[in-house]
Amino acid sequence: MTTRRKSTFVVFAVLVVPLASFLGYYFAYEPLKFRYLVARVESARTAAEERKAFQLAADWGRVWEVDRLSQNDVAAAGKQISGNWLIRLEWLESSRYGGGAYVAYRAVIDTNNLRVLRERVY
C-alpha cells in the first residue's frame, strides 16, 4: 500500500465513518426506534402487553410526561380512542423530521401499569 493510499484511508476513517454513524443514528435509528415504541404502546391489547410496552418505553427513551386526557382532548388531537383512563405519553426526544416530540395516545387497561412510567419519568 502506498503512502498516499494509507493517508487517504486514515482520513476517511477519521472523518467520514464517525459522520456517517452520527447521521445514521440520529436520522435513521432513532426515528425507527420511537415509531416502534409508539406502535407498541398504542397497540397493546392485554394488561401484560401494556405493562411490557410501558417498560420498553421507559427503558428505551426518556419519558417526559404522562398526562391524563379527557375525551375532548383526544378528539382534538385527531385520535379515536375511548376508555376511562386516556393518557398521552410524551418522550423528551424530538423528531428530526416533524420537529415535535414523540407522542403516543393510549386507553389504559390496567392503571397499575402506570407505576412503571411513574417511577421512570424524567
Phi and psi in degrees as a GROMACS rama.xvg file:
@    title "Ramachandran Plot"
@    xaxis  label "Phi"
@    yaxis  label "Psi"
@TYPE xy
-78.2377  165.702  THR-2
-65.3049  -38.8634  THR-3
-64.9916  -41.52  ARG-4
-66.8844  -38.8283  ARG-5
-64.372  -44.1372  LYS-6
-67.0132  -36.461  SER-7
-64.8077  -41.1016  THR-8
-63.5636  -41.8003  PHE-9
-65.6203  -43.6579  VAL-10
-62.3654  -42.4726  VAL-11
-61.1185  -45.898  PHE-12
-66.5297  -35.839  ALA-13
-79.9904  -35.0731  VAL-14
-101.568  -48.4569  LEU-15
-80.751  -42.4527  VAL-16
-63.0207  -47.5113  VAL-17
-63.1651  -37.6871  PRO-18
-64.5121  -43.1951  LEU-19
-65.6501  -40.1802  ALA-20
-68.596  -37.0583  SER-21
-61.8678  -49.6476  PHE-22
-65.3204  -39.2818  LEU-23
-63.793  -38.8033  GLY-24
-67.6113  -50.3926  TYR-25
-80.1544  -25.1939  TYR-26
-109.701  -6.87369  PHE-27
-125.432  -57.7102  ALA-28
-66.194  -49.6857  TYR-29
-63.8756  -45.604  GLU-30
-61.7952  -38.3789  PRO-31
-66.6333  -38.1614  LEU-32
-62.2406  -45.6893  LYS-33
-74.7702  -30.2647  PHE-34
-62.4563  -40.3058  ARG-35
-64.1458  -45.2691  TYR-36
-62.9813  -44.3912  LEU-37
-62.0165  -45.3534  VAL-38
-63.3842  -38.9804  ALA-39
-65.7567  -43.3412  ARG-40
-66.6877  -44.7834  VAL-41
-74.8173  -21.5945  GLU-42
-104.037  4.23738  SER-43
-63.7626  133.172  ALA-44
-105.594  -26.9974  ARG-45
-118.25  167.899  THR-46
-64.6353  -35.7124  ALA-47
-67.666  -42.5892  ALA-48
-63.5645  -39.1833  GLU-49
-63.7571  -44.4268  GLU-50
-60.9837  -44.8537  ARG-51
-63.4241  -40.9644  LYS-52
-65.5089  -41.4813  ALA-53
-65.3629  -37.681  PHE-54
-64.7292  -43.8025  GLN-55
-62.9172  -41.1261  LEU-56
-61.6668  -39.1414  ALA-57
-75.3511  -33.3571  ALA-58
-78.8409  -39.6508  ASP-59
-90.3037  -14.5825  TRP-60
-142.415  171.798  GLY-61
-97.7492  101.153  ARG-62
-69.2299  119.847  VAL-63
-93.4564  -47.1381  TRP-64
-139.935  143.833  GLU-65
-128.878  106.118  VAL-66
-110.258  137.393  ASP-67
-84.8444  132.834  ARG-68
-114.625  157.364  LEU-69
-92.8978  168.283  SER-70
-62.2504  -33.0085  GLN-71
-67.3951  -37.7355  ASN-72
-64.6778  -39.5981  ASP-73
-67.8416  -40.9612  VAL-74
-65.4186  -37.0032  ALA-75
-66.8479  -29.6815  ALA-76
-79.3541  -7.1251  ALA-77
86.7998  15.7881  GLY-78
-101.44  151.577  LYS-79
-121.282  77.7432  GLN-80
-128.241  154.24  ILE-81
-141.263  153.035  SER-82
163.63  178.052  GLY-83
-78.4876  -40.9015  ASN-84
-113.292  104.51  TRP-85
-106.692  128.854  LEU-86
-125.822  158.124  ILE-87
-120.399  116.715  ARG-88
-103.644  121.616  LEU-89
-124.709  134.495  GLU-90
-95.5918  156.526  TRP-91
-69.0985  -35.8449  LEU-92
-66.5322  148.836  GLU-93
-120.609  157.646  SER-94
-75.2167  135.953  SER-95
-74.3156  -21.3187  ARG-96
-95.1185  -44.8977  TYR-97
-93.8729  -18.5742  GLY-98
86.6179  -20.7427  GLY-99
-96.4155  170.771  GLY-100
-71.0737  158.534  ALA-101
-76.0572  130.159  TYR-102
-134.657  140.222  VAL-103
-128.374  139.391  ALA-104
-109.723  140.075  TYR-105
-150.077  139.927  ARG-106
-94.6925  111.712  ALA-107
-71.6017  131.282  VAL-108
-82.8069  -49.3739  ILE-109
-126.407  115.657  ASP-110
-67.3609  -17.3024  THR-111
-65.79  -23.8516  ASN-112
-68.7303  -19.6628  ASN-113
-68.5957  -16.848  LEU-114
-61.7294  -33.8457  ARG-115
-59.9661  -43.7977  VAL-116
-73.6037  -38.2167  LEU-117
-61.9025  -36.4046  ARG-118
-72.1533  -25.2777  GLU-119
-110.846  5.77758  ARG-120
-68.423  132.827  VAL-121
